[in-house]
Amino acid sequence: VRLLVFGEQAHFAGLLVDMPQGLSCVQASQTVLMDEKPSAALRHKRESSMWLALAAVASGSAQACVSAGNTGALMAISRHLLGTCAELERPAICKPVPTATGVCWMLDLGANLEASAQQLMAFAQLGARAAQRQLGRPARVALLNIGTEADKGPATIRQAAALLAESSEFAYIGFIESGDIFSGRADVVVCDGFAGNVALKASEGAARFLFSQLREVLVGSYWARCVGFLARPFLQKLHTKFNPSHLNGALLLGLQGVVVKSHGGADVEGYVAALEVALSQVKANIT
Amino acid sequence: VRLLVFGEQAHFAGLLVDMPQGLSCVQASQTVLMDEKPSAALRHKRESSMWLALAAVASGSAQACVSAGNTGALMAISRHLLGTCAELERPAICKPVPTATGVCWMLDLGANLEASAQQLMAFAQLGARAAQRQLGRPARVALLNIGTEADKGPATIRQAAALLAESSEFAYIGFIESGDIFSGRADVVVCDGFAGNVALKASEGAARFLFSQLREVLVGSYWARCVGFLARPFLQKLHTKFNPSHLNGALLLGLQGVVVKSHGGADVEGYVAALEVALSQVKANIT
């Protein structure tokens, strides 16, 4: 693997002293800010590290781009420079979430607030291909709904179900309720960006809340503190497993190129995870 | 409090032997089955315990109805017998979820898959009134969205925000992300039934998953089992707190009467919680 690092000169100070092998720096004269409007970045930041990195993917001099920057700008610039596949106006955000048996790829997680039946079908195809390589078998794909019976939910989701059921690329397993995402029943869960974002953040919020409540219970008395001390390594293990930075690397699917969004607050381990997601997608020839 | 218990004679066997004071049995000749279509129940179960109990509320001989039966049928029959308030075609399902500082009332949780800005406003008014009595101050109401900035999310939610901001009945505090529901920042979270159902079930699923993972970590070795044994009372405490049966009693809001849905699998303590929810709503003169 060769790494190209894009950034303003000032950010390279540490790297240039002791440049690791297989790594080159590409200087940019601008940086897209975290709170910048995507439309503004698209218009005024054509010399930014983000723009140049995505342009390298577009020109073929790089096979994938990983960024921990502004998500909206990354989507807008990657759509502009790489283009999307036919059914999609914008890429779908896809992330692996931990389950009882491995991971489940959820999409869309917020790029497309609404999605037609055709778009949900496109999400299913994209998610299935992203998951398949890692699974070594056709992915089991489910549609997020508020019940599992065929007559449940909005018309769009029921229409999408009819499309997905006809696919031979993946195994469509029907509707899934959001409480069942973590069961391992599905490899890919398909939904519009609003529902996906709500489901993912609700589960992250619930996990955070439970951990904080657990911490509170384990300082309630002297004895509780003792038990808490003994239990700490086990809780730590669990906490690490569910730490978003260790499940880092959201795919922007539906682009004519591999683009991975790292969490802005990812640590080294987390950023490596995002790089590995990009690598696996390149190997899977996802585009 | 006087309790009227509606059911078929066969179900009263135990009660009739040693009838507690303040409790009377009302015999019904039918029962709405758990898997019965609401429309079928509405047409063919006019002598059922559910129908007679709701008819008692409609006639004024009871002030509230609590049922652990078929949710769809309960909604359909209560709408038919009690009627809904102006903006709503059907009642909104509203439940208290635990937060870092108390509870947060979420609605709608699945009765109305879509909701207009006006309907979201009606949900806000209903939820705020339900919460206010228990709080003793105006409720802090938030709209569920996928970002907190004013320009985020679907047009309907942004239009609803404008309506809610003008209310003097409650304190509108803006958008809330689903991960923040448990923070205690809002007393009432308003959303359409699809988003609410997805958020609630995702958080319940995540909590279930975490508990199961915790149990798994605590049987991984002899030492882990020892720590697990010591930690059990603390985990049990937490588990009890988050057990849906102890947060039992979903309100069917927007009806011309108090109707509370108990979880079908509630134990005695859970059913008492549902009865207490009904009682507090009657005292608050919610209708």
Interface residues (C-beta under 8 A of the other chain):
Chain A: T99 A100 G110 L113 E114 L144 I146 G153 P154 E177 S178 G179 D180 I181 F182 S183 G193 F194 A195 N197 V198 A199 L200 K201 A202 S203 E204 G205 A206 A207 R208 F209 L210 F211 S212 Q213 L214 V217 L218 G220 A224 V227 L230 A231 F234 L235 K237 L238 K241 F242
Chain B: T99 A100 G110 L113 E114 L144 I146 G153 P154 E177 S178 G179 D180 I181 F182 S183 G193 F194 A195 N197 V198 A199 L200 K201 A202 S203 E204 G205 A206 A207 R208 F209 L210 F211 S212 Q213 L214 V217 L218 A224 V227 L230 A231 F234 L235 K237 L238 K241 F242
